[in-house]
């Protein structure tokens, strides 16, 4: 039997560009005396390399970091709550090879 060649017609491709409005949030709270960072987003995607950080203010030194791999979550940092703390959500915005990780959201300083 000879090989058969089948004409499947033209192959087509399409590009879809979509826009939307999504929100992210980050908060720092006192839970049983510890700093707890909570975050959430209603975006249908996860920001690349996203993390939450506990930082000392006003120096901005990072004291603790955790990956924020889910759309929402909370993390007990194990650090005692008190004045001079802030929480921030950092992520890589845009293509992995072109953009550094940057601060997306940051809370005010705890008092």
Buried (B, 14 or more C-beta within 10 A) or exposed (E): EEEEEEEEEEEEEEEEEEEEEEEBEBBBBEEEEEBBBBBBBEEEEEBEBBBBBBBBBEEEEEEBBBEBEEBEBBBEBEBEBEEEBBBBBBBBBEEEEEEEBEEBBBBEBBE
